[in-house]
Amino acid sequence: MDEVLEMIADAVSSLVVAITDSEEKNSLFGDMVPGVELIQQAVNGMAEAAEETVSLIDEEFVGQLESTSKQLKNSAGQLYVHAVRAREDPWNRVPQKDAIKAAKQILQNVVLLVLIEEQSNIKVLVNIAKKAAEGVKRIDEIENIKQLDVMIGDVNQLQNELVKRSQRRSEGSHNPELRSKLEDIATMVNILSEQHQASARDVCRNPREETLRSKRSELSSKLLSAIDDLIYTIKLIFESNTKFVDLAFKWKPVRTMAEDEVTRASAILIDNLRTLPKAIEAGNGPAAAREIVNAANLQISNAILVANRCQDPVKKKMLLKQIEELKKLTPMLITAMKPVLENPNDQEAQKHLESVIYSTQKASEALATAVVSTPAEIVAASGVSLARDLDSLEEAIASGDKKRAQVILSHIPTAIDKHIELANALLETVTDPGQRHQIKQSIERLQTLKPRIIENANKAIANPNDHEARKNLSSDIKEAKKAIGQISQPYEVVSALNTKIHNDLDSLVKCIDEGGPDMQIKGVQYAKDIANSIKKQIEAAEAYAQTITDPDRKKQVLDSIEQLKKLTPQLLEAIRACLANPDDKEARKRLDDIVKKVKEASSNLSQVIQPTADELKEEKRKRNEEIARIEAEEKAKARAALKAAELARIEAEEEKKRLAAIEEEKKRLAAEEEERKRAPKLVVPEGPVNKAVFGAAADVAQALESKVRDGTPLGILVQLSDEIAQQMALISSFAMNGDVKGMITAARKIADTIKQVQTQAKHIADNCTDPRLKQNVLTYCDCGGNFSTQLKILCAVKSNDFNDPTAEEQLVTCAKGLSGAVINLVKSSEAASIKQRKVPQQ
């Protein structure tokens, strides 16, 4: 992977530099065809090799691998065509720029191919871990020693494979801390497994001994937790390794067992909530209540586990808020049940119970979606749910369903407050002033609309013929939905709904598998929810497609929408057939097939609709225009007021002001002179991103200030590190001036210097007698090389996109990572130099 990436990165860099030189000097551009032919051979060979591994790739990723391989070949062909055009007409700049675009596309697809394979390997590993966990649970159910030995043998085989593959994953990690953590967890899994199996054998020998059973249960819980920690750490390693590579790739993260349990418990809880009124009528209320409490506690406990692991403080805050919401509703539900159980004819008690059931169901759904979503997707999902409630309220009033309208209205104030709270939390992650202004305005609008919606809804419910109230309510709901849409973008809504569609489809299939007297009622409700979610997903995608100006990209999005549209009626028909006769194997086969296709279509839509850098720039431009207009109006008003005050002050204190201004000018000039004396020799570039990159370079220079520079390997290494700091400082200056060629040249020099640094460091490591110190040097060697390659790719591929916040963040993160790697490499080499192998004297 590294060799291919480096070769393609060098090829892209060479093209950009050569074309930039040619444009700046207005000189004749040389023949790039021979070099392009070599690139074409390399990428075609890689694509063919990837296609040969299709049988080894997880089924979920086969389509993506084949599509990416095809795109890679097409990009290589396009690059060759553009190179020939450039040779035939060397003064024409268009084919030269087209060649750069095709070369960048090649690099993106090369990265994608490697990541698809890695992603598939991770899914296989996680599936092994989950199978091992199922085996652990099965061991706890066995009390026959022979059966236990068979099951232990199966579990050991899975765990051995799990540990072996985990060690392989740890070797591929660029993060020493995560690598060490994964190795420790794998060791812990082995230790706990041996203890658990021994405890299970003790239980088989003494089945009536409660102490032994308790010990087995405790060890089982610890072992399952360790296995889940292992899955989570594998996810972190993959995210860390791909931190700088967002090239048109959005990976589908695997779920930990805790996340699976949150979703599973939510499905159980919602099923029981939907059938609770019927259970109370049948006299099974207390039993149904116990099931609800157990499911809620299971969902909450696993959600807490997910929240405690979460490294994103904003998402963690959102998760904890939603956990508290479900915690609060569960005892409220039990309290609301009591008067209904005592008096089933109490209409007010029934109405209150239905309101609490509705709120609890919504809270459980939101929590199930949140554990596997980003903060933006959590807010988008909340917005979709709130908009759906508002639509349902209006529909219930229009149809004259007073009871349902009252239930929904009782939930809406809390839903609006919750959405506002989540939106405020999301603001902590938003740095773009225009976007912050837009979200704040929308929040204020929702706060204003909330009492109006409640007032008009109550009027319309009390008097369905109050057309004025219904008209005002419809207008308020329309405005509220517009405000919700301003908080979350359509592509975020599509991604959030994709998660809900997947969860609901899984719950539907599980509902049919389990059967039971309420299977059809539950299945129909799931079918309605799924159809509604798909409809909203398509509407959001179509709205965003209308804003796309690139015809090829617009067609890609519309084609994905059309595919999902075609599948929806097929899905509903397959569900209907399966619910009508759950034992019909052909109907079940058709349902499984169409469910798989719908999941793929929904996931594909959520991926293709993700905005490009140009689309994000256009969004930002529009927001900036709006905020500039508002600021201009405010400044005009402020200037008018200031002018009036200034005139009045001038009339009264003109002389005093003149003297004060003279004194102030003297102080300002003196301060400027003093500042010039203290100013450093190097000019710090403007802009937060460029300053951050310059700061990373300054950190290296400061760390090496007192180091000795001589002819020893360590002295040479320090001198080379000085050169890296200088080139990093130059990158910040080039970025400030928009000098693409300069950025790429500096990044390539850093990459070349890193190789020399690695040579000196490895020489020190080879002669070090302390294995730990030696390993530290080698670890930071690898980190430095990795960051330098990533920096070179960023400067080559993203050089024209550094106004994009994502690209800016990547540049800063990469520069800081390189700075830390160089500083730590010098420190570790310094320590290793103390314990060098003594050379025998002649």
C-alpha positions in Angstrom: 0.0 0.0 0.0 2.7 2.5 1.1 4.8 1.9 -2.0 1.8 2.3 -4.4 0.6 5.4 -2.6 4.0 7.0 -2.6 4.5 6.3 -6.3 1.2 7.8 -7.2 1.7 10.7 -4.9 5.1 11.4 -6.5 3.5 11.2 -10.0 0.7 13.6 -9.0 3.3 16.0 -7.4 5.5 15.9 -10.5 2.5 16.6 -12.8 1.4 19.6 -10.6 4.9 21.1 -10.4 5.6 20.6 -14.1 2.3 22.2 -15.2 2.7 25.0 -12.7 6.2 25.7 -13.9 5.0 25.7 -17.5 2.1 28.1 -16.7 4.2 30.5 -14.7 7.0 30.6 -17.3 4.6 30.4 -20.2 6.9 27.7 -21.6 6.3 24.7 -23.7 5.0 21.7 -21.7 7.0 18.4 -22.2 5.7 15.0 -23.1 4.1 13.2 -20.1 2.9 10.1 -22.1 5.9 7.8 -21.2 5.5 8.4 -17.5 1.7 8.1 -17.7 2.0 4.7 -19.5 4.0 3.4 -16.5 1.4 4.7 -14.0 -1.4 3.2 -16.2 0.4 -0.2 -16.1 0.8 0.0 -12.3 -2.8 0.9 -11.5 -4.2 -1.6 -14.0 -2.1 -4.3 -12.3 -3.4 -3.2 -8.9 -7.0 -3.2 -10.1 -6.7 -6.7 -11.6 -5.1 -8.0 -8.4 -8.0 -6.5 -6.4 -10.5 -8.2 -8.7 -8.8 -11.6 -8.1 -9.4 -11.2 -4.4 -13.2 -10.8 -4.7 -13.8 -14.3 -3.4 -11.9 -13.4 -0.2 -13.7 -10.1 0.4 -16.8 -10.0 2.7 -20.0 -10.0 0.6 -20.9 -6.5 1.9 -17.9 -4.9 0.1 -17.8 -6.9 -3.1 -19.9 -4.3 -5.1 -17.9 -1.4 -3.8 -14.6 -3.2 -4.6 -15.7 -4.0 -8.2 -17.0 -0.5 -8.7 -13.8 1.1 -7.4 -11.6 -1.2 -9.5 -13.6 -0.2 -12.6 -13.3 3.5 -11.8 -9.6 3.1 -11.2 -9.1 1.6 -14.7 -11.3 4.3 -16.2 -9.2 7.0 -14.5 -6.0 5.5 -15.8 -7.4 5.4 -19.3 -8.6 9.1 -19.0 -5.1 10.1 -17.8 -3.5 8.5 -20.8 -6.0 10.2 -23.2 -5.3 13.6 -21.6 -1.6 13.0 -21.8 -1.8 12.3 -25.5 -4.0 15.4 -26.0 -1.4 17.5 -24.1 1.4 16.1 -26.3 -0.4 16.9 -29.5 -1.2 20.4 -28.4 1.5 21.4 -25.8 0.4 25.0 -25.6 -3.2 24.1 -24.6 -3.6 24.2 -20.8 -7.0 22.4 -20.7 -5.7 18.8 -21.3 -2.9 19.4 -18.9 -5.4 20.4 -16.1 -7.6 17.4 -17.1 -4.6 15.2 -16.6 -4.1 16.5 -13.1 -7.7 15.8 -12.3 -7.5 12.2 -13.6 -4.2 11.6 -11.7 -5.9 12.8 -8.4 -8.8 10.5 -9.1 -6.4 7.6 -9.5 -4.9 8.3 -6.1 -8.3 8.4 -4.5 -9.3 5.1 -6.0 -6.0 3.4 -5.0 -6.6 4.5 -1.4 -10.2 3.2 -1.6 -9.1 -0.2 -2.8 -6.7 -0.7 0.0 -9.3 0.6 2.6 -12.0 -1.7 1.3 -9.8 -4.7 1.8 -8.8 -3.6 5.3 -12.4 -2.8 6.2 -13.5 -6.3 5.0 -10.7 -7.9 7.2 -11.9 -5.9 10.2 -15.5 -7.0 9.7 -14.4 -10.7 9.6 -12.4 -10.2 12.7 -15.3 -8.6 14.5 -17.7 -11.4 13.5 -15.2 -13.9 14.9 -15.2 -11.9 18.2 -19.0 -11.9 18.3 -19.2 -15.6 17.6 -16.7 -16.2 20.4 -18.9 -14.1 22.7 -21.9 -16.2 21.8 -19.9 -19.3 22.7 -19.0 -17.8 26.1 -22.8 -17.2 26.8 -23.5 -20.7 25.7 -20.9 -22.1 28.1 -22.8 -20.5 31.0 -25.9 -22.5 30.0 -24.2 -25.9 29.9 -24.0 -28.2 33.0 -22.9 -31.4 31.3 -19.1 -31.8 31.3 -19.0 -33.6 27.9 -21.1 -31.0 26.2 -19.0 -28.3 28.0 -15.7 -29.7 26.6 -17.1 -29.7 23.1 -18.2 -26.1 23.4 -15.0 -25.0 25.1 -13.1 -26.5 22.1 -15.1 -24.5 19.7 -14.7 -21.3 21.7 -10.9 -21.8 22.1 -10.6 -22.2 18.3 -12.5 -18.9 17.8 -10.5 -17.1 20.5 -7.2 -18.3 19.1 -8.1 -17.0 15.7 -9.3 -13.8 17.3 -6.1 -13.2 19.2 -4.0 -14.1 16.1 -5.9 -11.6 13.9 -5.9 -9.0 16.6 -2.1 -9.2 16.9 -1.9 -8.7 13.1 -4.1 -5.6 13.3 -2.0 -4.2 16.1 1.2 -4.6 14.0 -0.5 -2.4 11.3 -1.3 0.4 13.7 0.6 3.8 13.5 -0.4 4.6 17.0 1.9 3.0 19.7 -0.7 3.6 22.4 -3.5 1.8 20.6 -1.1 -1.0 19.5 -0.1 -1.6 23.1 -3.7 -1.4 24.3 -4.8 -4.0 21.8 -2.0 -6.4 22.7 -2.9 -6.0 26.4 -6.6 -6.7 25.8 -5.8 -9.8 23.6 -3.7 -11.1 26.5 -6.5 -10.4 29.0 -9.1 -12.2 26.8 -6.8 -15.4 26.9 -6.4 -15.1 30.7 -10.1 -14.5 31.4 -11.1 -17.3 29.0 -9.0 -19.9 30.9 -10.4 -18.7 34.2 -14.0 -18.8 32.9 -13.7 -22.2 31.4 -12.2 -23.6 34.6 -15.1 -22.0 36.6 -17.6 -23.6 34.2 -16.1 -27.0 34.8 -16.4 -26.4 38.5 -20.1 -25.7 38.1 -20.6 -28.9 36.1 -18.9 -30.9 38.9 -20.9 -29.1 41.7 -24.1 -27.8 40.0 -25.8 -26.9 43.2 -23.0 -24.7 44.5 -24.3 -21.1 44.2 -20.9 -19.6 44.9 -19.4 -21.3 41.9 -22.3 -20.2 39.7 -21.8 -16.6 40.9 -18.0 -16.8 40.1 -18.8 -18.2 36.6 -21.2 -15.4 36.0 -18.7 -12.7 37.1 -15.9 -14.1 34.9 -18.3 -14.4 32.0 -19.2 -10.7 32.3 -15.6 -9.7 32.5 -14.7 -11.8 29.5 -17.5 -10.5 27.4 -16.5 -6.9 28.3 -12.9 -7.6 27.3 -14.0 -9.0 23.9 -16.1 -5.9 23.3 -13.1 -3.7 24.4 -11.1 -5.5 21.8 -13.7 -4.8 19.0 -13.8 -1.1 20.0 -10.0 -0.8 20.0 -9.9 -2.4 16.5 -12.4 0.3 15.4 -10.1 3.0 16.9 -7.1 1.7 15.1 -8.8 1.7 11.7 -10.1 5.3 12.3 -6.6 6.4 13.4 -4.9 4.8 10.4 -7.3 6.5 8.0 -7.5 9.8 9.8 -5.9 11.8 7.0 -7.5 9.9 4.1 -11.0 11.1 3.5 -10.7 10.9 -0.3 -14.3 10.3 -1.3 -14.5 7.5 1.2 -16.9 7.0 4.1 -16.3 3.7 5.8 -19.1 1.7 7.3 -18.1 1.2 10.9 -18.7 -2.2 12.5 -20.7 -2.2 15.8 -19.5 -3.3 19.1 -21.5 -5.7 21.1 -22.7 -2.9 23.4 -24.0 -1.0 20.4 -25.7 -4.1 19.1 -27.4 -4.6 22.5 -28.7 -1.0 22.6 -30.4 -1.6 19.2 -31.7 -5.0 20.2 -33.0 -3.9 23.5 -34.7 -0.9 21.9 -36.5 -3.2 19.4 -37.8 -5.3 22.4 -38.8 -2.3 24.4 -40.7 -0.7 21.5 -42.4 -4.0 20.6 -43.6 -4.3 24.3 -44.7 -0.6 24.4 -46.8 -1.1 21.3 -48.6 -4.1 22.7 -48.8 -2.8 26.3 -52.5 -1.5 26.1 -53.6 -4.9 24.7 -51.6 -6.7 27.4 -53.3 -4.6 30.1 -56.7 -5.5 28.6 -55.8 -9.2 28.7 -54.8 -8.9 32.4 -51.1 -9.3 31.6 -50.1 -5.7 32.6 -47.6 -6.5 35.4 -45.8 -9.1 33.3 -45.6 -6.6 30.4 -44.3 -3.9 32.7 -41.5 -6.2 33.9 -40.5 -6.9 30.3 -40.5 -3.2 29.5 -38.3 -2.3 32.6 -35.9 -5.1 31.8 -35.5 -4.0 28.2 -35.1 -0.3 29.2 -32.5 -1.2 31.8 -30.6 -3.3 29.3 -30.7 -0.5 26.7 -29.6 2.1 29.3 -26.7 0.0 30.7 -25.2 -0.7 27.3 -25.7 2.9 26.2 -23.8 4.0 29.3 -21.0 1.6 28.2 -20.9 3.2 24.7 -21.0 6.7 26.2 -18.1 6.0 28.6 -16.0 4.7 25.6 -16.9 7.7 23.4 -13.9 9.9 22.7 -16.0 12.7 21.1 -17.0 15.0 24.0 -20.0 16.4 22.1 -21.4 13.0 21.1 -20.8 11.8 24.7 -22.8 14.8 26.0 -25.6 14.0 23.6 -25.7 10.3 24.5 -25.8 11.0 28.3 -28.6 13.4 27.8 -30.7 10.8 25.9 -29.8 8.1 28.4 -31.1 10.4 31.2 -34.3 11.0 29.2 -35.0 7.3 28.9 -34.1 6.8 32.6 -36.6 9.4 33.6 -39.4 8.0 31.4 -39.2 4.4 32.6 -40.5 5.0 36.2 -43.0 7.5 34.8 -44.4 4.8 32.6 -44.8 2.4 35.5 -46.5 5.1 37.6 -48.8 5.9 34.7 -49.8 2.2 34.4 -51.0 1.9 38.0 -54.3 3.9 37.8 -55.1 2.1 34.5 -54.6 -1.3 36.1 -56.8 -0.3 39.1 -59.5 1.2 36.9 -59.4 0.3 33.2 -62.3 2.7 32.5 -60.3 5.8 33.7 -60.1 7.7 30.4 -57.8 10.4 31.7 -55.4 7.8 33.1 -55.4 6.0 29.8 -54.7 9.2 27.9 -51.8 9.9 30.2 -50.4 6.4 29.8 -50.6 6.6 26.0 -48.7 9.9 26.1 -45.9 8.4 28.2 -45.8 5.3 26.0 -45.4 7.5 23.0 -42.6 9.6 24.6 -40.8 6.4 25.8 -40.9 4.9 22.4 -39.4 8.1 20.8 -36.7 8.2 23.5 -35.7 4.6 22.9 -35.6 5.1 19.1 -33.5 8.2 19.5 -31.0 6.4 21.8 -30.7 3.4 19.4 -29.9 5.8 16.5 -27.5 8.0 18.5 -25.1 5.2 19.6 -24.0 4.6 16.0 -24.2 8.2 14.7 -22.1 11.3 14.6 -23.2 14.4 16.5 -24.5 16.0 13.2 -26.5 12.8 12.4 -27.9 12.7 16.0 -29.2 16.2 15.6 -30.5 15.4 12.1 -32.3 12.3 13.4 -33.9 14.4 16.2 -35.0 16.9 13.6 -36.5 14.2 11.4 -38.4 12.8 14.3 -39.7 16.3 15.4 -40.8 17.1 11.8 -42.6 13.8 11.6 -44.4 14.5 14.9 -45.5 17.9 13.6 -46.8 16.3 10.4 -48.6 13.6 12.4 -50.2 16.3 14.7 -51.6 18.1 11.7 -52.8 14.9 10.1 -54.5 13.8 13.3 -56.3 17.1 13.7 -57.4 17.1 10.0 -58.8 13.6 10.3 -60.7 14.4 13.5 -58.6 11.9 15.7 -58.7 14.0 18.8 -57.2 11.4 21.1 -54.2 10.8 18.9 -53.7 14.5 18.4 -53.6 15.1 22.2 -51.1 12.3 22.6 -48.7 13.7 20.0 -49.1 17.3 21.3 -48.2 16.2 24.8 -44.9 15.1 23.5 -44.1 18.0 21.1 -42.9 20.6 23.7 -40.4 18.2 25.1 -39.3 17.2 21.6 -38.7 20.8 20.6 -36.7 21.5 23.8 -34.6 18.4 23.3 -33.9 19.3 19.6 -32.8 22.8 20.7 -30.6 21.4 23.4 -28.9 19.0 20.9 -28.5 21.8 18.3 -26.8 24.0 21.0 -24.4 21.1 21.8 -23.7 20.7 18.0 -22.7 24.4 18.0 -19.6 23.5 20.0 -18.2 21.7 16.9 -19.1 24.4 14.4 -16.4 26.9 13.6 -17.7 28.5 10.4 -19.3 31.8 11.4 -22.0 31.7 8.8 -23.1 28.2 9.8 -23.1 29.2 13.5 -25.2 32.2 12.7 -27.7 30.1 10.7 -28.0 27.5 13.5 -28.5 30.1 16.2 -31.2 31.9 14.1 -33.0 28.6 13.6 -32.8 27.8 17.4 -34.3 31.2 18.2 -37.0 30.7 15.6 -38.0 27.3 17.2 -38.1 28.9 20.6 -40.5 31.6 19.3 -42.7 29.1 17.4 -43.0 26.6 20.3 -45.7 28.4 22.4 -47.6 29.4 19.2 -47.7 25.8 18.0 -49.0 24.6 21.4 -51.6 27.4 21.6 -53.0 26.9 18.0 -52.9 23.1 18.3 -54.9 23.2 21.5 -57.5 25.5 19.8 -57.7 23.3 16.8 -58.1 20.1 18.9 -60.8 21.7 21.1 -62.7 23.1 18.0 -61.9 21.3 14.7 -64.0 24.0 12.9 -61.7 26.8 14.1 -60.2 27.3 10.6 -58.2 30.3 11.7 -56.4 28.2 14.4 -55.7 25.4 11.9 -54.4 27.9 9.3 -52.1 29.4 11.9 -51.0 26.0 13.1 -50.2 24.9 9.5 -48.1 28.1 9.0 -46.3 27.6 12.3 -45.5 24.0 11.5 -44.2 25.0 8.0 -41.9 27.6 9.6 -40.7 25.1 12.3 -39.8 22.5 9.7 -37.9 25.2 7.7 -36.0 26.1 10.9 -35.3 22.4 11.5 -34.0 22.1 7.9 -31.6 25.1 8.5 -30.0 23.3 11.5 -29.3 20.0 9.7 -28.3 19.7 6.0 -30.1 17.3 3.7 -27.1 14.9 3.4 -27.0 14.7 7.2 -30.7 13.8 7.3 -30.1 11.1 4.6 -27.3 9.5 6.7 -29.4 9.7 9.9 -32.3 8.0 8.2 -30.0 5.3 6.7 -29.2 4.2 10.3 -32.9 4.1 11.3 -33.9 2.2 8.2 -31.2 -0.4 8.9 -32.3 -0.7 12.5 -36.0 -1.0 11.6 -35.3 -3.6 8.9 -33.3 -5.7 11.3 -36.1 -5.4 13.9 -38.7 -6.4 11.3 -36.9 -9.6 10.3 -36.4 -10.4 14.0 -40.1 -9.8 14.7 -41.0 -12.3 11.9 -38.5 -14.8 13.1 -39.9 -14.8 16.6 -43.5 -15.0 15.5 -46.1 -14.8 18.2 -49.7 -13.6 18.3 -48.7 -9.9 17.9 -46.3 -10.6 15.1 -48.5 -9.1 12.4 -49.4 -6.0 14.4 -45.7 -5.3 15.1 -44.7 -6.1 11.5 -47.2 -3.7 10.0 -46.0 -0.9 12.3 -42.4 -1.6 11.3 -43.4 -1.5 7.6 -45.1 1.9 8.1 -42.0 3.3 9.9 -39.7 1.9 7.2 -41.8 3.3 4.4 -42.0 6.7 6.1 -38.2 6.8 6.7 -37.5 5.9 3.1 -39.9 8.6 1.9 -38.2 11.2 4.0 -34.8 10.0 2.9 -35.7 10.3 -0.7 -37.3 13.8 -0.2 -34.1 15.0 1.5 -31.9 13.6 -1.2 -34.0 15.1 -4.0 -33.9 18.5 -2.3 -30.1 18.4 -2.2 -29.9 17.0 -5.7 -31.5 20.2 -6.9 -28.6 22.3 -5.6 -25.9 20.2 -7.4 -24.5 21.9 -10.5 -22.2 19.2 -11.7 -24.3 17.2 -14.2 -22.4 13.9 -13.7 -22.7 14.0 -9.9 -26.3 15.1 -10.1 -27.1 12.1 -12.3 -25.3 9.8 -9.8 -27.4 11.0 -6.9 -30.6 10.9 -8.9 -29.8 7.3 -10.1 -29.3 6.3 -6.5 -32.7 7.9 -5.5 -34.4 6.1 -8.4 -33.0 2.7 -7.3 -34.4 3.2 -3.8 -37.7 4.3 -5.2 -38.0 1.2 -7.3 -37.2 -1.1 -4.4 -39.7 0.5 -1.9 -42.9 -1.1 -3.3 -41.1 -4.4 -3.8 -40.1 -4.3 -0.1 -43.6 -3.5 1.1 -45.1 -6.3 -1.0 -42.5 -8.8 0.3 -43.3 -7.8 3.9 -47.0 -8.2 3.3 -46.5 -11.7 1.8 -44.3 -12.7 4.7 -46.6 -11.4 7.4 -49.6 -13.1 5.7 -47.8 -16.5 5.8 -44.5 -16.6 7.9 -44.0 -20.3 6.9 -43.8 -19.5 3.2 -40.1 -20.2 2.5 -40.2 -18.6 -0.9 -41.8 -15.4 0.5 -39.2 -15.3 3.2 -36.4 -15.7 0.7 -37.8 -12.8 -1.4 -38.0 -10.7 1.8 -34.4 -11.4 2.8 -33.2 -10.6 -0.7 -35.1 -7.3 -1.0 -34.1 -6.3 2.6 -30.5 -6.7 1.6 -31.0 -4.6 -1.6 -32.8 -1.9 0.3 -30.0 -1.6 2.9 -27.4 -1.4 0.1 -29.5 1.2 -1.8 -30.0 3.3 1.3 -26.3 3.1 2.3 -25.3 3.9 -1.3 -27.5 7.0 -1.3 -26.1 8.2 2.0 -22.6 7.9 0.6 -23.0 9.4 -2.9 -24.9 12.4 -1.5 -22.1 13.4 0.8 -21.0 16.9 -0.4 -17.8 17.5 -2.4 -15.3 20.2 -1.5 -16.8 22.5 -4.2 -20.3 22.0 -2.8 -19.2 22.7 0.7 -17.5 25.9 -0.6 -20.7 27.0 -2.3 -22.7 26.4 0.9 -20.2 28.4 2.9 -20.3 31.2 0.3 -24.0 31.5 0.5 -23.9 31.6 4.3 -21.2 34.2 4.3 -23.2 36.3 1.8 -26.1 36.2 4.2 -24.1 37.0 7.3 -22.3 39.8 5.4 -25.6 41.3 4.5 -26.8 41.2 8.1 -23.5 42.6 9.4 -23.6 45.4 6.8 -27.1 46.5 8.0 -26.0 46.4 11.6 -22.8 48.3 10.9 -24.8 50.9 9.0 -27.1 51.5 11.9 -24.2 51.5 14.3 -22.3 54.1 12.1 -25.3 56.4 12.0 -25.7 56.3 15.8 -22.0 56.7 16.3 -21.9 59.7 13.9 -24.6 61.5 15.8 -22.9 60.9 19.2 -19.6 61.9 17.7 -20.9 65.2 16.4 -22.4 66.1 19.8 -19.2 65.2 21.6 -17.1 67.2 19.1 -19.1 70.3 19.8 -18.6 70.0 23.5 -15.1 68.7 23.9 -13.3 69.3 20.6 -10.1 70.6 22.1 -10.0 67.8 24.7 -10.5 65.2 22.1 -7.7 66.7 19.9 -5.2 66.6 22.8 -6.2 63.1 23.7 -5.9 61.9 20.1 -2.3 63.4 19.9 -1.4 61.6 23.2 -2.9 58.4 21.9 -1.0 58.6 18.7 2.2 59.0 20.5 1.5 56.0 22.6 0.5 54.0 19.5 3.7 54.9 17.6 5.8 54.1 20.7 4.0 50.7 21.1 4.6 50.0 17.4 8.3 50.8 17.7 8.6 48.6 20.7 6.8 45.8 18.9 9.2 46.1 15.9 12.2 45.8 18.3 10.8 42.6 19.8 9.6 41.1 16.5 11.2 37.8 15.5 13.3 37.4 12.4 10.8 35.1 10.8 7.4 36.6 10.0 4.5 34.5 11.4 2.0 34.0 8.5 -1.6 35.2 8.7 -4.5 32.9 9.2 -5.2 30.4 12.1 -4.3 27.3 9.9 -1.0 28.8 8.7 -0.1 30.0 12.2 -0.8 26.5 13.5 1.5 24.9 10.9 4.1 27.5 11.6 3.7 26.8 15.3 4.4 23.1 14.7 7.6 24.1 13.0 8.5 26.4 15.8 7.9 23.6 18.3 10.6 21.5 16.6 13.0 24.4 16.4 12.5 25.2 20.1 12.9 21.5 21.2 16.2 21.3 19.3 17.6 24.6 20.3 20.1 23.3 22.9 21.0 20.1 21.0 24.6 19.5 19.8 25.1 19.5 16.1 28.3 17.6 15.1 29.4 14.7 12.9 28.0 11.9 15.1 24.8 10.1 14.0 22.8 12.0 16.7 24.3 15.3 15.7 23.5 14.7 12.0 20.0 13.7 12.9 19.5 17.0 14.8 20.8 19.0 11.8 18.3 17.1 9.5 15.5 17.8 11.9 16.4 21.5 11.7 15.9 21.3 7.9 12.4 19.7 8.5 11.4 22.5 10.8 12.5 25.1 8.2 10.5 23.3 5.4 7.4 23.1 7.6 7.7 26.9 8.2 8.0 27.4 4.5 4.8 25.3 3.9 2.8 27.7 6.1 4.2 30.7 4.1 3.5 29.1 0.8 0.0 28.2 1.9 -0.6 31.8 2.9 0.5 33.1 -0.5 -1.3 30.3 -2.4 2.0 29.0 -3.8 1.0 25.4 -4.7 4.3 24.6 -6.3 6.2 25.8 -3.2 4.0 23.7 -0.9 4.6 20.6 -2.9 8.3 21.1 -3.2 8.7 21.7 0.6 6.6 18.6 1.3 8.8 16.5 -1.0 11.9 17.9 0.7 10.5 16.9 4.1 9.8 13.4 2.8 13.4 13.1 1.5 14.9 14.5 4.7 12.8 12.1 6.8 14.4 9.2 4.9 17.8 10.5 5.9 16.6 11.0 9.5 15.4 7.4 9.5 18.8 6.2 8.3 20.7 8.0 11.1 18.1 6.9 13.7 18.2 3.3 12.6 22.0 3.4 12.9 21.6 4.6 16.5 19.0 1.9 17.2 21.1 -0.9 15.7 23.9 -0.1 18.2 21.7 0.3 21.2 21.9 -2.4 23.9 18.6 -1.6 25.5 15.7 -3.4 23.6 13.1 -1.0 24.9 15.0 2.2 23.9 15.8 0.6 20.6 12.1 -0.2 19.9 11.1 3.4 20.9 13.5 4.8 18.2 12.1 2.4 15.5 8.5 3.2 16.5 9.0 7.0 16.0 10.9 6.3 12.8 7.7 4.7 11.4 5.5 7.5 12.6 7.7 10.2 11.0 7.7 8.4 7.7 3.9 7.9 7.8 3.2 11.6 8.6 5.6 12.8 5.9 3.9 10.7 3.3 0.5 11.9 4.4 1.7 15.5 4.3 3.0 15.0 0.7 -0.3 13.5 -0.4 -2.3 16.4 1.3 -0.1 19.0 -0.4 -0.4 17.3 -3.8 -4.1 16.3 -3.7 -5.7 19.0 -1.5 -3.5 21.9 -2.6 -6.4 23.7 -4.3 -8.9 23.0 -1.5 -7.3 24.5 1.6 -10.3 26.8 2.1 -12.2 23.6 2.9 -12.3 23.3 6.8 -11.8 19.6 6.5 -8.7 20.0 4.4 -7.4 22.8 6.7 -7.9 20.5 9.8 -6.1 17.7 8.1 -3.1 19.9 7.2 -2.8 21.2 10.8 -3.2 17.7 12.4 -0.6 16.3 10.0 1.8 19.1 10.7 1.4 18.7 14.5 1.8 14.9 14.1 5.0 15.3 12.1 6.3 17.9 14.7 5.6 15.5 17.6 7.2 12.5 15.7 10.4 14.4 14.9 10.8 15.7 18.5 10.1 12.3 20.0 12.5 10.7 17.5 15.3 13.0 18.6 14.5 12.4 22.3 14.4 8.6 21.9 17.6 8.6 19.8 19.3 10.7 22.4 18.3 8.2 25.1 19.4 5.3 22.9 22.8 7.0 22.3 23.6 6.7 26.0 23.4 2.9 25.8 25.5 2.2 22.7 27.3 -1.0 22.0 31.0 -0.5 22.9 33.4 -0.9 19.9 36.4 -3.0 20.9 39.7 -1.1 20.8 42.3 -2.3 18.4 
